[in-house]
Amino acid sequence: MELSTTIAPFVRASTNIFREMLDVSIHKGQVEAEGESFLSQGFTVMVGLTGGWEGWFFLDMSQETAIKMASLMVGEDYSSVEEEEVLLAGAEIANIICGNAITDINNIHSGLNIRLTPPSIFAGDNMSMFNVRLNACSVLLQSDIGNVKINVVMKEAK
Amino acid sequence: MKGLRMDGTAIRVMAVDDSPITRKMIKKALEPEGFEIIGEAGNGKDAVELYHKIKPDIITMDVTMPIMDGLKAAQVIKEQNPAQKIVMLSAMSDQDIVAEARGWGIVHFCAKPFKPEEIVEKILRVISE
């Protein structure tokens, strides 16, 4: 499994969902190997992957971007990531991006049957997200509401 | 007001999704059209329990949820009432999920992200069958 190839469905899903749900255009950056960790921009959602492949999907952005994203999604104004609906909106966007991407992967690789776990949300300053002993692949997406990083770690399940 | 029947009564909907934001967006899409959201649940187990109390005309059911997923909840409800109308509303709709849902007589999927008019039209189509 080549991670740099596998991340393509996540880039496509992110681009589509930002356009359809938020009316925000994004421009993908260069795919890069991330290694075992990355520094959060301040707001990170993690979705677990189980089944034929297992791992994690991270959606990472600044807290300001998370607030703007929630406002566009729900149509209401927010001022802090501590507001519950900002956290919930970030979680649902990550869940939809990951679900759309995994649907594509499952349809291409019949029998993989990858499933998602409910999202977890992390917000704070200077958080390092670790994927111990696993190498991740990232793409930094540039948008009108700020930079959004998608980070994928997957390996074949034993 | 597409959510009203000829006799003026509202089509009664139960919204099942672990995301309160998505349940809110379902309400925002349906209530202005006259649909009545008569119950909400955040997981499949709660959905099955609530279903017996409120008997909705139609259920919107997420797939990935904690405690009991939407496919299992739909299976339990369909076993008890094969005529119950259910729309699977999910970000996940791969061939395996679609096939499993079909096995329980559920053929209607609405993919996330959805536009308000899409979920309205999907519900009306299922209700009319």
HADDOCK unambig.tbl for C-alpha pairs under 7 A between the chains (distance, minus, plus):
assign (segid A and resid 17 and name CA) (segid B and resid 113 and name CA) 6.91 0.50 0.50
assign (segid A and resid 21 and name CA) (segid B and resid 113 and name CA) 6.57 0.50 0.50
assign (segid A and resid 85 and name CA) (segid B and resid 21 and name CA) 6.83 0.50 0.50
assign (segid A and resid 88 and name CA) (segid B and resid 19 and name CA) 6.85 0.50 0.50
assign (segid A and resid 88 and name CA) (segid B and resid 21 and name CA) 6.24 0.50 0.50
assign (segid A and resid 89 and name CA) (segid B and resid 21 and name CA) 6.25 0.50 0.50
assign (segid A and resid 92 and name CA) (segid B and resid 19 and name CA) 6.66 0.50 0.50
assign (segid A and resid 96 and name CA) (segid B and resid 91 and name CA) 4.98 0.50 0.50
assign (segid A and resid 96 and name CA) (segid B and resid 112 and name CA) 6.41 0.50 0.50
assign (segid A and resid 96 and name CA) (segid B and resid 113 and name CA) 6.90 0.50 0.50
assign (segid A and resid 99 and name CA) (segid B and resid 91 and name CA) 4.71 0.50 0.50
assign (segid A and resid 99 and name CA) (segid B and resid 92 and name CA) 4.77 0.50 0.50
assign (segid A and resid 100 and name CA) (segid B and resid 91 and name CA) 5.51 0.50 0.50
assign (segid A and resid 100 and name CA) (segid B and resid 92 and name CA) 6.00 0.50 0.50
assign (segid A and resid 103 and name CA) (segid B and resid 92 and name CA) 5.59 0.50 0.50
assign (segid A and resid 103 and name CA) (segid B and resid 93 and name CA) 5.97 0.50 0.50
assign (segid A and resid 103 and name CA) (segid B and resid 94 and name CA) 4.73 0.50 0.50
assign (segid A and resid 106 and name CA) (segid B and resid 94 and name CA) 6.26 0.50 0.50
assign (segid A and resid 107 and name CA) (segid B and resid 94 and name CA) 5.85 0.50 0.50
assign (segid A and resid 107 and name CA) (segid B and resid 95 and name CA) 6.22 0.50 0.50
assign (segid A and resid 116 and name CA) (segid B and resid 64 and name CA) 6.83 0.50 0.50
assign (segid A and resid 118 and name CA) (segid B and resid 65 and name CA) 6.58 0.50 0.50
assign (segid A and resid 118 and name CA) (segid B and resid 66 and name CA) 6.74 0.50 0.50
